[in-house]
Amino acid sequence: MLMPKIFFNDPLVFTFNVICACLLSLGLLCPKEAFCADSFPSRSIRIMIGFSPGGSADTVARAMAPKMSELFKQSVVIENHPGAGGNIASEQTIRSLPDGHTIMLGTIGSLAVNQHINKLSYDPAVDMQALSMAIVFSNVLVVNANSEIKSIEDYIRLGKPENSKLSFGSSGIGSAGHLAGELFKITANVNIQHIAYRGGAPAMNDLLSGVLPSIFSSPPDAIQFIQSGKLRAIAVTGSKRLDVLPQTPTIAELGFPGFEAVNWYAFTAPLKTPADVVAKLNQVIVTTLKDPSISSQLKKSGLNPLPTSVDETTKYIKSESEKWGNIVKKAGIRAE
């Protein structure tokens, strides 16, 4: 047990330290070198998001925040730090005090891919503490409703020429949308060009205005515009059709067997966050994801809740890092 240092030459300090020693022995006071799970959280919880407000990661965090706040009995604040494919938010999370009050909702890009593209001062798989998976989902290839592209055949035809002007946007280099596009380039042997944005929302704005030809978009970003007739869904990137878009075929169905590129988000905390605090964070996240109202809300947006244990999360992130690291090398993806 940690005991405060007692100074005998000052009566006041001596009395204070004796009181502290008694409280420590009774388990009523936490040493400042440690954190007590019973008193956690003692202030607001910050959820760091590496992309602009309005994107799918931001949407998921805001859907979960009220329930998490209720369970923590503290406010849960969403902080958006867009840029560098989520690396800015990752760095801020890693540098935060490891007391559980700062966590991150990371993406496949920021947690499993960016380290294969950029020279980072850290490795997310090593320098972050996994908490729980959040969601997993397929992206959907969408074009403007006024586009001449009405099928995957049209998309491939326009992307075949070496001087093709066909492009696709994403929320950043190494994002799931970017990876899906690069995998499609390799699989279908097309010359579509990638355009990186600072989040899904800015990319979607350019697609809706006709500036951008296509996006391998997350469902939350696209569904409302598909349903309103502003966008046309061409294909889904996962192995199964989306429940919210049952008429939209998978790329695998359209002549490319085995094609699969799914997106996912996971919660992490700074390394060295105490085990009991990690356990409490996991408990709250898992409980929130299993809540029927939250689960239903996410599924309506094409997102599948994936609550997991800390160990399962750690293994999943590691396996995804290995898988997409190989794709990054094969596609020659580099930081711009």
C-alpha positions in Angstrom: 0.0 0.0 0.0 1.3 3.5 -0.8 1.8 5.6 2.3 2.4 9.4 2.4 5.8 10.5 3.5 5.6 11.9 7.0 7.5 15.0 8.0 8.1 15.2 11.7 9.5 18.7 11.8 6.1 20.4 11.0 3.2 19.6 13.3 0.6 20.7 10.8 2.1 18.6 8.0 2.6 15.7 10.5 -1.1 15.8 11.5 -2.2 16.0 7.8 -0.1 13.0 6.8 -1.3 11.0 9.8 -4.9 11.6 8.7 -4.1 10.6 5.1 -2.4 7.5 6.3 -5.5 6.5 8.3 -7.8 7.2 5.3 -5.5 5.1 3.0 -5.6 2.2 5.5 -9.4 2.4 5.5 -9.6 2.5 1.7 -11.2 5.9 1.8 -8.5 7.8 0.0 -6.9 7.1 -3.4 -3.1 7.7 -3.6 -2.5 10.4 -6.2 -0.4 7.9 -8.2 -3.4 5.8 -8.8 -7.1 6.1 -9.7 -10.1 4.6 -7.9 -12.6 2.9 -10.1 -15.2 3.6 -7.5 -14.7 7.4 -7.9 -14.4 7.2 -11.7 -15.5 9.3 -13.5 -15.0 12.4 -11.4 -15.6 14.8 -14.2 -16.8 14.9 -17.9 -15.8 12.2 -20.3 -14.3 13.4 -23.6 -14.8 11.3 -26.7 -12.2 12.4 -29.4 -13.4 12.1 -33.0 -10.8 12.5 -35.8 -13.2 13.8 -38.4 -15.6 16.7 -39.0 -19.0 17.0 -37.3 -21.7 15.4 -39.3 -19.7 12.4 -40.5 -20.5 8.8 -39.5 -18.0 8.6 -36.6 -19.5 11.7 -35.2 -23.0 10.4 -35.7 -22.2 7.2 -33.8 -20.6 9.0 -30.9 -23.5 11.4 -30.6 -26.0 8.6 -30.7 -24.2 6.8 -27.8 -23.3 9.9 -25.7 -26.7 10.4 -23.8 -26.8 6.8 -22.7 -23.2 6.8 -21.7 -23.7 10.0 -19.8 -26.6 8.4 -17.9 -24.5 5.3 -17.0 -21.4 7.4 -16.0 -23.5 10.0 -14.1 -21.3 12.5 -15.8 -21.6 14.5 -19.0 -20.1 13.0 -22.1 -18.6 15.6 -24.5 -17.8 15.0 -28.2 -14.7 16.7 -29.5 -14.0 16.8 -33.2 -10.3 17.1 -34.3 -10.3 16.6 -38.0 -7.3 16.1 -40.2 -4.5 13.7 -41.1 -6.9 10.8 -41.4 -7.7 10.8 -37.7 -4.0 11.1 -36.6 -4.6 14.5 -34.9 -7.2 13.0 -32.6 -5.1 9.9 -32.0 -2.1 12.0 -30.9 -4.2 14.1 -28.6 -5.7 10.9 -27.1 -2.3 9.3 -26.5 -1.0 12.4 -24.9 -3.9 12.8 -22.5 -3.8 11.8 -18.9 -4.5 8.1 -18.7 -7.3 8.3 -16.1 -10.2 7.3 -18.4 -11.6 10.8 -18.8 -10.4 11.0 -22.4 -11.2 8.2 -24.8 -11.4 8.0 -28.6 -13.8 6.6 -31.1 -11.3 5.5 -33.7 -11.8 4.3 -37.2 -10.3 1.5 -39.3 -8.0 4.1 -40.7 -6.7 5.7 -37.5 -6.4 2.4 -35.6 -5.3 -0.1 -38.3 -4.1 1.6 -41.4 -2.4 4.9 -40.9 0.7 3.5 -39.4 1.3 1.7 -42.7 1.0 4.9 -44.7 2.5 7.6 -42.6 5.6 7.9 -40.5 4.0 8.2 -37.1 5.6 8.8 -33.7 3.4 6.1 -32.3 1.7 2.8 -33.2 -2.0 2.8 -32.4 -2.0 -1.0 -31.8 0.8 -0.6 -29.2 0.4 2.9 -27.8 -3.3 2.8 -27.1 -5.5 0.8 -24.8 -8.3 -1.0 -26.5 -11.7 -0.7 -24.8 -14.4 -2.2 -27.1 -15.4 -2.4 -30.7 -18.3 0.0 -31.5 -19.8 -0.9 -34.9 -19.0 -2.7 -38.2 -20.6 -2.0 -41.5 -20.3 -2.1 -45.3 -19.8 1.0 -47.4 -21.9 1.8 -50.4 -20.7 3.2 -53.8 -22.8 6.2 -54.6 -23.0 8.7 -57.4 -25.1 11.9 -58.0 -28.6 11.1 -59.2 -27.9 13.2 -62.3 -24.7 11.2 -63.2 -24.5 9.1 -66.4 -23.3 6.2 -64.1 -26.3 3.9 -63.6 -24.5 0.6 -63.0 -21.2 -1.0 -62.0 -20.6 -1.6 -65.7 -20.9 2.2 -66.4 -18.5 2.9 -63.5 -16.0 0.4 -64.8 -16.3 1.6 -68.4 -15.5 5.2 -67.4 -12.7 4.1 -65.2 -10.9 1.9 -67.7 -9.0 4.4 -69.8 -5.5 5.3 -68.6 -6.4 9.0 -68.8 -9.7 8.4 -67.0 -11.1 11.4 -65.2 -13.3 9.3 -62.9 -12.6 9.9 -59.2 -13.9 9.0 -55.8 -13.8 10.9 -52.6 -13.2 9.7 -49.0 -12.9 11.1 -45.5 -9.1 10.8 -45.8 -6.1 8.8 -46.8 -6.4 5.3 -45.3 -10.1 5.7 -44.4 -12.4 2.7 -45.1 -13.8 4.5 -48.1 -10.4 5.0 -49.5 -9.4 1.4 -48.9 -12.6 0.1 -50.6 -11.9 2.2 -53.6 -8.3 1.1 -53.8 -9.3 -2.5 -53.5 -11.9 -2.0 -56.3 -9.2 -0.5 -58.5 -7.0 -3.6 -58.0 -9.9 -6.0 -58.4 -11.6 -4.4 -61.4 -8.4 -3.0 -63.0 -9.7 0.5 -63.3 -8.0 3.9 -63.1 -10.2 5.9 -60.8 -8.4 8.6 -58.8 -8.7 9.1 -55.1 -9.5 12.6 -53.6 -9.1 12.9 -49.8 -11.2 15.2 -47.7 -11.1 16.2 -44.1 -14.2 14.1 -43.3 -17.2 12.4 -44.8 -19.5 15.4 -44.7 -17.3 17.7 -46.9 -16.9 14.9 -49.4 -20.7 14.3 -49.5 -21.3 18.0 -50.0 -19.1 18.0 -53.2 -20.9 14.8 -54.4 -24.3 16.4 -54.0 -23.2 19.6 -55.8 -21.8 17.6 -58.7 -18.2 18.5 -58.1 -17.2 14.9 -57.1 -18.2 11.9 -59.3 -18.5 9.2 -56.6 -17.9 8.1 -53.0 -17.5 4.7 -51.3 -19.6 6.2 -48.6 -20.6 5.1 -45.1 -24.4 4.4 -44.9 -25.2 7.2 -42.4 -23.7 9.7 -44.8 -25.6 8.5 -47.8 -28.9 6.8 -47.0 -31.0 10.0 -46.5 -29.9 11.2 -49.9 -30.4 7.9 -51.6 -33.9 7.8 -50.1 -34.7 11.3 -51.2 -33.5 10.6 -54.8 -30.4 12.9 -54.7 -28.0 10.0 -54.9 -27.9 6.7 -56.7 -26.6 3.6 -54.9 -24.5 1.4 -57.3 -23.1 -1.4 -55.1 -22.3 -2.4 -51.5 -18.7 -3.2 -50.5 -19.4 -6.0 -47.9 -20.2 -9.7 -48.4 -23.9 -9.1 -47.7 -26.5 -6.6 -48.8 -27.4 -3.9 -46.3 -30.8 -4.3 -44.6 -31.5 -0.6 -45.2 -30.6 -1.0 -49.0 -31.9 -4.5 -49.8 -32.2 -3.7 -53.6 -28.5 -2.7 -53.9 -26.3 -5.6 -54.8 -22.8 -6.3 -53.4 -19.7 -5.8 -55.6 -19.1 -9.6 -55.1 -22.5 -10.3 -56.7 -21.7 -8.1 -59.7 -18.9 -10.2 -61.0 -16.2 -9.9 -58.4 -16.5 -13.0 -56.1 -14.8 -12.6 -52.7 -14.7 -8.8 -52.8 -15.2 -7.5 -49.3 -14.2 -4.2 -47.6 -16.0 -3.5 -44.3 -15.6 -0.5 -42.1 -15.5 -0.4 -38.3 -15.0 1.8 -35.4 -13.6 1.0 -31.9 -13.1 2.8 -28.6 -9.6 3.2 -27.2 -8.0 5.1 -24.3 -4.4 6.2 -23.6 -2.0 3.5 -22.7 -1.5 2.9 -18.9 -5.1 3.6 -18.1 -5.7 1.6 -14.9 -7.3 -1.8 -15.5 -10.2 -1.2 -13.2 -11.0 2.0 -15.1 -10.7 0.2 -18.4 -13.1 -2.4 -17.2 -15.6 0.3 -16.2 -15.3 2.0 -19.6 -15.8 -1.3 -21.4 -18.9 -2.1 -19.2 -20.5 1.3 -20.1 -19.7 1.1 -23.8 -21.0 -2.5 -24.1 -24.1 -1.7 -22.1 -24.8 1.3 -24.3 -24.4 -0.7 -27.6 -26.7 -3.4 -26.3 -29.4 -1.0 -25.3 -32.4 -1.7 -27.7 -33.0 2.0 -28.5 -29.4 2.7 -29.3 -29.0 -0.6 -31.3 -32.1 0.1 -33.3 -31.1 3.6 -34.1 -27.7 2.5 -35.4 -29.1 -0.3 -37.4 -31.5 2.1 -39.2 -28.4 3.8 -40.5 -26.9 0.6 -41.8 -24.5 0.2 -38.8 -24.2 -3.0 -36.8 -23.3 -2.7 -33.1 -20.4 -4.8 -32.2 -19.8 -4.8 -28.4 -16.7 -6.8 -27.5 -14.4 -7.5 -24.6 -11.1 -5.7 -24.3 -9.1 -8.8 -25.4 -11.4 -9.3 -28.4 -11.0 -5.7 -29.4 -7.2 -5.9 -29.2 -7.0 -9.0 -31.4 -9.5 -7.6 -34.0 -7.5 -4.4 -34.4 -4.3 -6.3 -34.8 -5.7 -8.7 -37.4 -7.2 -5.8 -39.4 -3.9 -3.9 -39.3 -2.1 -6.9 -40.8 -4.7 -7.4 -43.5 -4.9 -3.8 -44.7 -1.2 -3.3 -44.3 -0.7 -5.8 -47.1 -3.3 -3.9 -49.3 -1.6 -0.6 -48.7 1.7 -2.1 -50.0 0.0 -3.7 -53.0 -1.9 -0.5 -53.9 1.1 1.7 -53.3 -0.8 4.0 -51.0 1.3 6.9 -49.7 0.8 10.0 -47.7 0.2 13.1 -49.7 
